[in-house]
Amino acid sequence: MGRPHRTELYHDVPSACWPIVYSPDYNITFMGLEKLHPFDAGKWGKVINFLKEEKLIADDLIVQAREATEEDLLVVHTRRYLNKLKWSFVVATITEVPPLFFLPNFFVQRKVLKPLRTQTGGTIMAGKLAIDRGWAINVGGGFHHCSSDKGGGFCAYADITLAVKFLFERVEGVSKATIIDLDAHQGNGHERDFMDDQRVYIMDVYNRYIYPGDGFAKRAIKRKVELDGGTEDTEYLQKVQTHVEGTLNESRPDIIIYNAGTDILDGDPLGGLAISPQGIVKRDEIVFMAARSRRIPILMVTSGGYQKRTARIIADSILNLHNLRLIDNELATRGAENPKVPACSGSLHAVMRVLCPLSACSRNSRASLWTDLPMPLCRQTNNYIYYMLLLPPLQKGCGQMWHSWR
């Protein structure tokens, strides 16, 4: 296999930024046509607005998503499939918005597919961020019905498959991935893509009676949990707890991709389950607790959710994860409170990379100064020894620098 193509999606992100990925370009507005689909096509911006209202984040501390280019998409997608998207009737079928059939494709590209490509780029970016910081959330993405050569169910690009393939190709030490898909629908897209790939373990919990009912794709699921319509909190959360623990004990991955669809919410017109808002918040807590307790990097994408209140629930869940310290970014907080601290410089982690140049060191998102930093998970014994020898004088010097900033 040749060298990976050059991409703008794997750039260095300033250390003070939260590993939360978003762009205003995620939101779809197109002469009111977006209202013809039950999906809230502006929910991603609403999530961010709720988080800003709660003072968790600010615009300058969010990682700005970049649009995936054709070269990026070709890592997974066939050129034939991407060419099909140049026909409006194909996009109308995939997105389930029939009036798109009659519109010029350049409008469809700009108003519908560009937002989806930007969300796809956000998922790929969040994959690397999760490795670097221990966790990351793409406020969009989760297009789990799209595979390399076929879209459907409002999913035009296979962002989950792309994120995993990018990590396998570009990040040393990432050789096994686990997909935990808790959207109400079966994730048949990534299942078809990873059908015979033993590096990827798929757990899927879904309503057995709804779309897509893809029997062939089910063969790729290592841990399949099929739910009856109307399943409620107690049964659902018990199954999630049991099977997430079992999945991670079996698979022992280098990265978790968590597809956190909110279409399990009671009253969702397409999901057919009966989970409360509190049940969704608890579900996300269970998954993050399992990942963080094992020190496995986790990438969360928001996927499906077809009610106006889902944006508030997603925001509440992220706030809960923060309150429980399952996600955090103290460096960003200190930078905002003390402008003397070099914001988004990345200097501390640059030193770590010098000490451990060939390893897949894991950054700790809660580290704010040298004396707080944990031992990087160096994969080469020699680099570990160098780090141990050089750490004491560096701690002393950086500690003095810190006090001078304060």
N, C-alpha and C positions, 0 to 999 in steps of 0.2 A: 504494500500500500504506500502511495506517495505521501509527501508532506501535506499536512492540513493547509487549506487555503487561508489567505489573510482575511481576518475578520475584525470589525470594529466592536464586536460584542464582548470580547474578552479584554477590555481595557482595565487599567488600575483604577479602582474607586477610592476616593479620599477616605481616610480612616475614620473621620468624624461623621461620615454619612451613615445613616441607618441602612441595614441590608433589606430595605423595603423598596421595591421597584415599581415605578408607575410613570405614566405620561398622560397629559391631557388628551393626547391623540388616541388613547384607548376607547374613548366614548364615541358612539355612533349616532350622528344626527344627520338625517337625509330627507328633508322636506316632509317629515312626519311619517315616512314609510317604516321607520324603525318601530313604530307603534303597532304595526300589523303583526308583529311577532310577540309572543308572551314574555320573552326575555326583556328585562330592564336594560336597555342598551346604554344607559348612563350610570349604572350602579357602581362602576369602578371609581369614578370621580366622587360619588357620594360617600364611599368608604373613606377616601382620603379627607374629604371635608369633615366628616365626623371625627376622625383622628386628630385633625388640626384643632377642631373645637375643644377637644379634650386635652389639648396642649401636649400630646404625645410626640408629635412630629411638626416640622415646619418645611416649607417648600425647599429651602436650601439644604435640607438634610435628607431629602429623598433621592434615591438613585434614579436618574432620568432614563427611562427605557429608550432603546434605539430600535429602529425598524430593521427586521431581518432582511438581508438582501437576497437576490436570487441565488447567489453563490452559497450563502448560508443555508437556504432552503434545500439546495441540491445535495446537501450532506445526507438527507433522508429521502426527499421527494424525487420522483422521476421527472425528467423534463417534459414528458408527455402529459403528466398530470398538471404541472404548472401551466402548460400551454392551454389545457382545457379551461383553466380559470379565466382565460381571456375571452370566454364566451359567457355573456350575461345569463343565459338560460341555465348554464351549469351552476353559477353562483346562486341563482334564484332557488335551484333545487337544494343545494347544500345548506343554505341559510333558512330555507323554508319561508321566504318572502317572495311570493309569486310575482308582484309587480316589477321586481328587478329584471325580469325577463324582457321587458319592453324598453329598458334604459340603455344608452350607449355604455360600452364597457369601460371607457375611461372615467365615467362618473362612478361606476361600480367599484373600479379599482381604488379611486381616491376616497370615496365615502364609506365603503364597506371593507374592502380587502386590506387597505393600508392600516386601519385600526387593528385588524386581526394580525397583520404582519408585525406591528409594533408590539402587541401583546406577546407574540411568539418570540420576538427578540428579547422581551423582558424576561420570559421564562429561561431562555438560554443564559442570559446575564445572571439571573438569580441562582442558576446552578453553580456557577463559579463562586459567587458570593457565599453560598452555603458552605462550600469547602473552605473558603478563606475565613469566614466568621463563625461557623458552627450552625448558622441558621440563615434563612432568607425567605422572604415572602414576595411573590409577584402578585400584586393586587388584581391582576387579570389572569389570562391563560387558563390552562386546563382543558384544552380542546381534545378530549380523549376519544372522540369518535372518528378522528381523522387518522388514516394510515398513510404510508408512503405514496400510494397511488389512488386513494379514494377518500373523499370527504363526505360529511353528512352530519345531521343533527346540530347545525350551526357551527360546525368545526371544519374550517377550510385548510388549516395547517396543523401538522402533527408536532405541536410544541413540546410535549412530554418526551416523545421519541428523540427529537432534536436535542433537547437538553442533555439526555443521557448519552447520546452518541458524541456530542461535543466533549463531554467530560471524559469519556473513554479515549477519545483521540488526543486530547490536549492536556489533561491533568495527570501527572505522574501519581501513581498510588491509588487511582480510582479504577478498579477492575470489576467491582460488583455493585449492582444497584437494586434497590427494592422499591417498587411502586405500590403504594397503599392508596387504593382508589375507593373513596367513600362517597362519591356522587351517587345519586339514586339510580343512575343508569349504568349498565355494564360498559366498561371502557374498552370497547372492541377495537379501537384504532391502535393503541399501543400494544394490545394483545396480539394483533395480527403482525405488527412490526417485529415483535420479539418472540414469535412463536417457537423458534428453534435456538434461541440464544440463551445458553445456560448461565450467562453472567447476570441475567435479569430475573428477579423473583417478583411475581405479581400476586398481590392480594386484592380481591375485588369483592365488595359488599354492595349488593344492589337489589332492587325490586325485580323479582323473577318474571313479572307479568307485563313489563313495559318495554319500550324500544331500548336497544335494537334487537334483542333476542338472537344474538349471533352465535349459533352453536359451534361453528368452526373456531371462532376466536376463543371460546371458552376453554379450548384445549390448552391454551397458553397459561391459564390461571393456575398457580401453584396452591393457592388457598382461596377457595370459592365459598362465599357465604351468600346464599340466595334467600331473600326476605319475602314474606307475604305482604300484600297490600295492607295498609293500615297499621303496620308495626309501630309500636310506641316506645317511649324512652327506656323503660326498664329493660325490656328484652334487647333492644338495639344496643344500648351502652354496654350491657353484659357481653354481648357477642363481640363488639368492637374491642373491649378490654382483653378478652380471652384471645382473640385472633391476632391482634397487633402484637401482643407479647409472644405468642407462638411463632408468628412470622419472623420477628426480629431474632428470636432464639435460633430459628432454623437457618435463616439466610445470612446473618452477620454481614450486612452490606457496608460499603464505603460511603454510600449516600442514600438517603430516602427521598423519594419524590412523593409528596402527599397531595392527592387530588381532593380538595376539601369542598366539594359541591354542597350548596345549601338548599338544593332542591329536595332534600329529605324533609323539609319543613312542612308541618301540618298545613294542609290547604293548598300546597303547590299543585298547579293544574296538570303538571306532567309527571311529577315524582311518585305520587300515590302512596307516600308514607305519612306518618303522623308524629313526627319528632317536634318537640317544643323548641323555642329559641334557647332556653337554658340547656336542653339536651344537645344542641349543636355546639354551644360553648364548651360543655363538658367533653364532648367527643374530641374537639380539637385539643383540649387540655390533655386527654389520655394519650393521644398520638405524640404530642410534643414531650410529655413527661417520659414516655418510653424511649424516645430518641435521645433526649438530652441526658437521661440517666445512664445511657450506654455510650455517650459521647459520639453519637453518629450524626454527622451533618444532615440537616433536613431542609428541603425546599418545599414550600407550600404554594399551591396555585388555587384560585378560588372557584373555577369551573362553573357548573350550572347553578341556577337559583332564579326562579321565575316569578317572584313576588316583590313588590315595592319595598317591603320591610327587610329583605335579605341584606341590603347594604348596611343597615344599622346592626344587624346580627353579626356580620363579618367584623365590623369595627369593634363591637362589644367583645368578641372572641379574642381579637388581637390585644385589646386592653386587658383582658383577663390573663392572657399569656404574659403580658408585661408585669402585671401586678403580682403574679406568682414567680417572677424572675426566670421564667422559662425562655423569654427573649428580653434582651436588654442592650443598651449601647451607652454606657456611662461616659465614654470618651466624647460622644456627641453632646451629652448633657453638660459636661465640664467645659467644653468649647463654647457652648452657648452662654454659660454663666460667667465665664472668665475670658474675655476677648484677648488677653495676653497670650493664652495658649494658642500655638499655631494651629488654626482650624484646618482640618482635612489635609494635613501635610503628609501623613503616611510615614513619617520619619522613623518612628519606633519599629514599625514592621519592616521598613527597608533594612534596618540593622539586623533584624532577625533573618531576613533573606540572605544577607551577606554571611552570617554565621552558619546558615544551613542552606547553601545555594542549590543543592541538588535534591533536597527533600520536599515532601509535600507537607510542609509545616501547617498546622492548624491554628489560625488566629482565634483568640478568645475575645468575643465581642464585649465582654465586661471589663477587659483590661484597660486601665486608664494611665498607668505609669509603670516604669520598669519594675518596681518592687511588687506590683500586682500581677505581672505577667506570669502565666504558668509555663512549665517546660514545654516547648514545642514538641510535637510528636515526630521527631526526626526519624527517618527510616534508614539512615546510614549511621553505623556505630561511630565512625570517625567524627562525623559532624556533631554527634552528641557529646563526644569527649571535648572537642574544641569549644562547644558552647559552655560546658561546665567549667572549663579553665578560664574563659574570658568573661563569664557572667559577673563575678564579684566586682572587678574594677569598673565594668560598664554600669552596674547598678549604682555604684557610688557616684560616678560622673553624671549619669542621667538624673539621679536624685537631686544633685546640686542644681542642675539645669531646671528641674521642675520647681524647686523652691525659689529660684530667681524669677521664674515666670510669675509665680504667685505674689 
